[in-house]
């Protein structure tokens, strides 16, 4: 009887799929990643607490990790004018960790996420293409990835092409809404906490030259980025799956905000603005030239007390604005593509009273390099959100070198310098300048006295048509200035022993 029921059920499923196939064409694709890595990504070896005078090893993670990630995408295609897409992610599941279902027994709660879910359709009798729903949103960029926004967000995108040379893209995205909880007044939950972004992009395509000027305006509710809970005397605000969305809009990493919180503001909404001009020149092929210029502004929404030596010294501004220029020049050869790249971003001056001079971002994804940046497969460190703000750098690379069939190599070397004033270290709560002060990585906070030298070697072997083995080796020589950063910890004399960073990881990627 069980076998008969099973056969009847299978026949019903097949019949249902067959009848549906006459109207809808289902297409599936995805990727499995299995990775194993060893390394130390911490720039500090020992930290001496200014209050106790004791030194302790600054460990925050295991040296070895094994993990996996699965992404599955299903497209339901009715016609060339209408389709729907749902995109799931399972992981990243760290092997042995019960909370993500990878411990003994493998029956824990997996991190099953709805990564994207959107509808594509064409406006009847026009060439206007519409995408609405949770989708990948990336502002136009070349040379090192987006320094402003490249992440999944809910919104609507409309594309229209006037002719083969000129197009127009309009975007409305809502990254944040209804996440705020007031610890002192529950009646104000979800109040003035939406963040809305509006962008226009104009792709211009000519023979050998592509230019896409764009601009984006943001309206940010006064509670959208707020995370200080007066009732619990702690930070408990909005968290994002892609990391750093609200932190990279805040003025400073780890500066005395943690003692007093951000004050009130008379504005219900703050204004934000970004603009960019990415230019790609291919007319001199095999020479490729890319240049990207960005500007960003975030209105101050309340002031805070900056502290130094444990005392309030300046009533400071949360306003933030700055700029960034980055470029890449490379030449294609038969055996590889050598090139040089570089960038320069504005940095903080010595006075927090006038706000931050680093460019704000929403959810950036810099990819010039692999260790400090995210230029390789970027799966374990997928929330890194590199912004380049407050730094400058220059590097050289040879990518896609191949001397044996199915085996390729990319080698990079890059020097990172800082554009932030060394005086800012006096206001920091910790010498651990690698994060933004709330445990989120947006890139290294480097002063003009600091530097880092990064080496990357990425090797890719195509085992089968759909299976790749990727081996990455990274090393970063740490030139953070001890005399500058010993002034951190509110100037109370805390100190640290810096160390170099390194990483080796192998990832198996099955894509279909």
N, C-alpha and C positions, 0 to 999 in steps of 0.2 A: 504493500500500500504506500509506503514511504517513497519508493522508487517511482510509482505512478504519479504521486503528487509532485515530486521533483520534476518529472518530465513535463507535466502540465504547466507548472510554473515557468520552466525554461521556455516552453513554446509560447506562453503568453508574453514573456519579456521580448522574445525575438519578434513576435507579431507586432507588439507595440513599437519596437524600434523600427521595423520595416515600414509601418504606416506613417510614422513620424518622419522618416527619411525622405518621403516624397515632397515634403515642404521645407524641412530644415536639414542643413548639412552640418553635422557635428565634427569639429576638428580638435584634436588634443595634442598638446606639446608640453614639455616640461624638462626638468633637470634634477638629477641626483648628484649631490656632492658628498664625498667622504674624505675627511681631512685629518691629518695628524701633524701636530706642531710642537716645537720646543723652542724656548727662548726666554728673554727677560726684557720687557718693554718699559721698565721703570728707570727714569734718569737719576734717581736718588738711591744710594746704597744704605747710608746711615743718616738718621736725623736726630739732632740733639734738641730736646725739648727745652724751651727757654725758661719754663717755670721750674722744672725738676732738675735740669742740668744733666739728665741721663740720655744716653744715646741708645737708639733701638734700630734694628734692621727694618727697612721700609719695604716689606713684602706685601703684595696685594693679590697675587695669583700664583697658581702652580706653574712650574717651569714647563711641564708637559701636559698637553690636552689632546683628546681625540673627540671628534664631533661629526655630525652629519646634518644635511639639510635637504629637504625635498620641496620642489616647487612644481605645481601642476596647473596648467591653463586649459580651459575648455572654451572654444568659440562655437556659438550657435549662429550659423550663417543662413539667413533667409534668402538673401540676394546680394548683389553688389551694393545695393543701397541700404541694407539693413542687416545688422548683426549684433549679438550680445556676447560679452566676454566675462568670465569669472576666473579668478586667479588665486589659488590657495598656496600657502607656505606652511610646511611642517618643520619646525626647527628655528634656529640652529639648536640641535639636541646634543648637549655635551654628554659623552659616554660616561656612565656611572652616576649621573645626577638624577635623583629621584623626582625632582620637581618637573623635569621635562620628559619623563617616561623612559629614560635610558639607564636606569639602575637595574639591579638584579630583579628578574621577573618581567621587566619591561612593561609594566602595567600602570605606570604613573600617568599623570596628566601631561600630555604632549602640548607643545606650543603651536596649536593649529590656528593660523591667522588667515583672515580674509585680506589678501594683499591688494587686490584690485577687483572691481566689479563695475562695468560700464556698458553703455549702449552706444553703438555707432549707427548713424543714419545720415542720409543726404536729403537736404531740403528739396521737395519735389520741383522739377522743372528748373533747377539751378545747379551750380557746381559747389554749393556751400556744404561742407562736411561738418557734422556736429558729433561731439563725443561728450556724454554726460554720465557722471558717476564717479566712483573712486578710481583714479587713474594715475599713471606716471606723469608728473609735471616737471619739465626741465626747461629752464629759460635758455635761450640761444647762447651757445658758448663754443669756443675753440680753445686750443692751447691750454691744456691742463684742467679741463672740466669746469663745471659751474661753481662759482664762488658765492652764489646767492641762493639758488633753489634748484634742487634735483632730488625729488622724493615723491612718494605717493601721497595724494591729497584728493579730497572730494571737490568736484567743481564741474564746470562746463567749458569746453573749448570749441571754438568755431574757426574753421579754416576756409579761406576762399582764395582762389587763384585768378587774378585778372587776366594774365597772359603768361607766356613761358618765362617772363623775366620778373614779374612783380606779383607778390601774394600778400595776404593779410591774415593774421591769427589774433583772435581775441580770447581772453581767458578771464573767468571768474573762479576763484578757488576759496574755499572756507577751511583753512587748516585747523582752526580752533573754535569751539562754541559749546556752551553748557558744560564746562568742566570745573568752574569755580565754585568753591564751598567756603563761605565765610564762617570762620571758627567762632566769631563773636555774635553773629546775627544770622540764624538759619533762614530767616525770611529773605535774605539777599542771595541765596544760592542761584547760580546760573544767571547772574545779573551783570550786564555790560561786560561780558567775557568772550564775545565773538571777535575773531580776527578774519577780515575779508581782504582778498588781494584781487586787483584788477590790472590786467596787463594787455598791451598792444604790441605786436611784433610784426615787422615788415620785411620778409625775406626778399632780397634782391639778388637774382641770379643772372650773371652775364658770362660771356666766354672767358673762362679762366679766373673769374673773381666772384666770390659769394660774400655778401654783406647783409647782416640782419640787425638793423637798429631796433631797440626795444626799450620800453619803459613800463614800470609797474608802480601802482599806487596801493598803499595798504592803509586800512583803517583798523586800529587796534583798540579794543575796549580797555578801560582802565583796570579791569579785573582779569583780562585775558592772560596776562603774563605774571599775575600776582601769585606768590607762593608762600608769603609769610602769614602764618596762622597765629594771631595774638593770643588766642585762647590756649593753644598747646605750646606756645613759645617755641615754634619750630617751623622749618620749611616743609610744606607738604603739598605743593601746588601741582600744576599740570605736568604730566609725563607724556612723552611721545615715543611711539615705536621706533621712529627713525632717529631719535635722540637730538638734543640740543636745539630744538626749534625755538623755544622761548629763551634759552640761555644765550644763544648767539645774538639775540637782540638786546640783552642787558649790557650795561656799560662796561663793567670790569670783571675780570676773573678773580674771585677770592678776596676782593678788597672789602674793608670794614663793614659792608652791608650786612654781614652775618651777625652783627651786634645790635643793630638798631632797626633793621628792616627798611623798606622804602616807604617814604611818607606819602600822605594823601595828595591828590591832585584835584583841581577844579574842573578839569576837562573830562568829559565822559569818554571821549575817544581821542587817541593820539594819531598823528599822521606819520606815515612812513613812505619812502620813495626810493626807487632804484632805477638806474638806467644803464644800458650797456651797448657796446658797439663791437661785435665780433667780425673779423675780416679774415677770409681765407683766400690766398692767391695761389692758383695752380697753373697759371698760364706759362710758367717757365719750367714745366715738367721736364725732367724728374725732380726739380727743385720745388719744395713746398714751403710756404710762408704763412704763418698764422699769428694774428694779433688780436688781443681781447682787452677792452678797457671797460671798467665798471665804476659806478658811483652809488653810494647808499646813504640814506639818512633815516634816523629814528628819533622822533620828537621825545623830549624829556617828559616823563609822566611821574612826577614826584621827585623829591630830593632825599638824600640819605647822608648819614654822618660818616665821613671817612676818618679812620682812626690811625694814629701813629704813636708808638710807645705807650699803647694802652689808653690814650686820651683822645677825645674828639678834637680834631684840628680844623676840619673844613666841612662846611655844609655843601655837599657836592651834587652835581647834576647827573641825571640819568640820560641826558641827550647823547646821541651817538651818531657820528657821520664820518665818512672816509672814502677812500678810493683805492683802486687796484689796477695795475697794468701787467699783463703777462704775454709772453710771446714764445713761439717755437719756429725754428728753421731747420729743415732736414732735407737730405738728398738721397734719392733712391738708387741703390746699386743692385747688381745681380745677386749678391750674397747677403745683403742687409741694408738697413736704412740708418746711416749715422745722422746725428742732429745735435743741436744745442737748444737749450730753453732757459728761461729766466722770468722773474717777476719782481715787482716792487709794490708794496702796500703801505699806506700811511699808518703811522703808529701814534700811541698816546704821548702827549707832552707831559710835563712834570706837574700839572695842575688839574686834579680831578674836579675842581670847582666849575670848570667850563665844559665838563662832559668828556666823553671818549672820542678820540680822533681815529679809531679803527672802524673800518667799514662794517656795518651790521649785515647779517645774513639771516635767511629763514631756515634753510636746511641745505647747506652746501655739500659738494662732493668733489673736492680737488683730487686730481689723479696724476700729477706730474711724476710722483715717486710712489714706491710700494710700501715702505715701512711707516714713515711719518705721514705720507699720503695714503691713497687707496688705489694705486694704479695697477694692481694685479687682479686676482679674482675677487678680492674684497668680500669675503663671506663671514669669516669669524669677526673681523673688524668692520662689519657693514654699517655700524652706527657711528663711525668715526667722525664724519661730517667735517672734513678739513676745509678751512675758510681762507687760509693764507694771510689773514689780517694781522697787522703788526709785524710782518716779516718781509725779508727780501731774500732772493736766492738766485743762483746760477748753476746750471748743470749741463752735462753732456751724456749722450746715450747712443747706443747702437742697438736698434730693435730688429726683431725678426731675422736675426742671423741664422743661416741654415747651410750646413755643410754635409749633412746626412739626411736622407729622405725621411720625412715625418718627424724630424727633430729640429726645434728652433730655440734660439736663445735671445734674451734681451738683457743688456747690461747698462746700468745707470750709475752716475756719481753726481751728487748735488751738494752744494754748500748752502746752509740756511743761516741767515743773519737776522738780527732783530732791528725794528725801527721804533720801539717803545723807549721812553726815557728811563734810565736807570733809577731815577728818583721814585718811580712807581713801585719799586720793590719794597720801599719803606711802608707802604700801605697794605701790603699783602698779608693775609692771615697765615700763609705757609710758604715755605721755600719750594713746595711742590708745584712749580709753575706749569707743569705739563698739562694740567686740567684747568677748567674754568672756575674752580673753587667749590663747585657743587658735585664734583665727581664725574663730569662730562668732558669728553675730549673734543675740542674744536681746533686743535693744533697747539703747538708749543707757544707759550707766552715768552718771547725773547726780547731782551733789552738790547740797546746798541753795544753793550759789552759782551753779549752772548753769541754763541754760534754752535752749529752742529754740522758734521760731515757725514752724509748718508751714502751707502753703497747698496745696490740691488743687483741680484742676478736671478733671472727668471728663466726656467727651462721648461719647454713644453714638448711632450712626446705623444703623438697621435697613435695610440695602441690599435684602435679600430676607428672606423669612420665616425662613430658616435661616442667613443670613449677616449678621453684625454687624461694623461698624467702630468700634473703641473708641480714642479719642484722650485721653491723660492728660497733664496738665501739672502739675508739682509744684515747689515751692520751699521751702527750709527756711533761715530766718535763724538763724545759729549764735551763741548767747550763752554758750558755755562760758567759764568764768572762767580767764583765763591765769595769774593769781597762784596759783590753787589747783592747776592741773595742771602748772605748772612744777616742782612738788615731786615729780612722778612720776619714773619711771626710778630707783626706789629712793632718791630724794632726792639724787641726784648732780648736780642742776642742769640736767638735760635740759629743753628748752623746745620750744614748737611755735607755729606761726602757724595759727590756725584759719581756716576759710573756710566760706562758705555752701554749701549743697548744692542741686542742682536735677536735674530729670529731665523728659524729654519722650519719650513712646513712643506708637506706634500699633500696634494689634493687630487683625488680621482673624480672626474666630472663626466657623467653620462648624460648626454643631451639628445632629445628626440623631438 
